[in-house]
Amino acid sequence: MPELPEVEAVRTGLEQLILGKEISQVHVFWPRIIESPEVELFKVNLIGEKVGAINRRGKFLIFELSHYEMVSHLRMEGKYEFHQQEDEVAKHTHVMFDFTDGTQLRYLDVRKFGRMTLLPKGLASEYSGILKLGPEPVPETFFLKAFSAGLKRSSKAIKPLLLDQKLVTGLGNIYVDEALYEARIHPEQPAGTLLRKEVEALYQAIIDVLGRAVEAGGTTIRTYKNALGEAGKFQVSLNVYGQTGVPCPRCGTGIIKTKVAQRGTHYCPTCQKLRQRKMRD
């Protein structure tokens, strides 16, 4: 699943490709991709719209158009490709946006889980999925005090708590594992039992891991590529995710894989020990 760094790489790629272009026609081959409005209205409303900007909130892309905002969630396997209109259409292409200059933006999705929603201008921030999101993982919006208070209130294991996007947005399976490793925290440690020094280490690790992953263009594990057709490069920096049996870079213990909240989870059993439950300092 594309996580925040991958979606940011898609956003910056699309900025280079389609800013200023005017939509002349829209083709929808799998109607369930369009969440709202109904498909024919979606197609008609987009005709004549120009792409003014492409923003991101968490894992959502927001296409800023002349009169509308289109919210796009890639989910598991969604991706955008830029083509000439006469190019052969690949399998799993579900939505195509024709531009007046003869180019075309295509949305492909093997799983068909992705969704698009067209909203009047200025209303993307009120979209239900976006309203639930916590702050972006940067110091300007993500504050240690609020993060610490949110952890203290929860008895959930730290990994699923971070995955739910409410305390901080953008963390998926890969980057939660990496941040917890960097902070030396077991993925099943109850959030409310974290020590102050662990909270501070985790806060810094989240900012650091996601920041470095954005700079690297994300992580390519299987099929992910950005809108320019480029693979991410952060996979070469992964310490635990996908490293089952590989010696821990810190202590040499073999990385193990287990399941936490039904998600494949990688950690070092030596550096990330599960403590007995006790009150935080």
Summary of the structure (lengths in Angstrom):
residues: 281
radius of gyration: 20.4
end to end distance: 36.1
largest distance: 64.0
contacts: 930
relative contact order: 0.15
helix: 31%
strand: 25%
